Amino acid sequence: MTSIDFYTHVTDPLAVAGKLVAKALAQHSHVRVLTPDSATTDALDRLLWLQPATGFLPHCRVTSPLASQTPVWIDHAMEHQGPAAVLINLHELPPPFFSRFERLAEIVSVDGAAAARERFRFYRERGYDLRTHNLSERG
């Protein structure tokens, strides 16, 4: 069953997503990030080219010809056909394909708490074990 972690009180969702991508890539080999729209996909794409400053996180879009050879996929497409290790969700809805993944990281921005509560309820009602991490407490 998919392991689900909620990262709450996030002031910069893209920065947190970038850190989680780096950590997940090091531990699991395949990462998918679901973004809410094209603009967010583009912004995360730029961020992953620049962060971390001393490294590179190989990534592409789901539809890229290089997707089968790339460990990190970022896209707003509500479908997923590839490897399913870690899914990072920046979308306000539960990804329809989340149960294929070993792990799901839900990033909750400070202004996205209402939608996050609905996602939390959705997963809890289906019997998933949920963990929360309050990032405002980490200074």
Sequence and secondary structure as in RCSB ss.txt:
>XXXX:A:sequence
MTSIDFYTHVTDPLAVAGKLVAKALAQHSHVRVLTPDSATTDALDRLLWLQPATGFLPHCRVTSPLASQTPVWID
HAMEHQGPAAVLINLHELPPPFFSRFERLAEIVSVDGAAAARERFRFYRERGYDLRTHNLSERG
>XXXX:A:secstr
  EEEEEEEES HHHHHHHHHHHHHHHHS EEEE SSHHHHHHHHHHHHHSSTT    EE TT TTGGG SEEEE
  S   S  SEEEE SSS  TTGGGSSEEEEEEETT HHHHHHHHHHHHHTT  EEEEEGGGG 
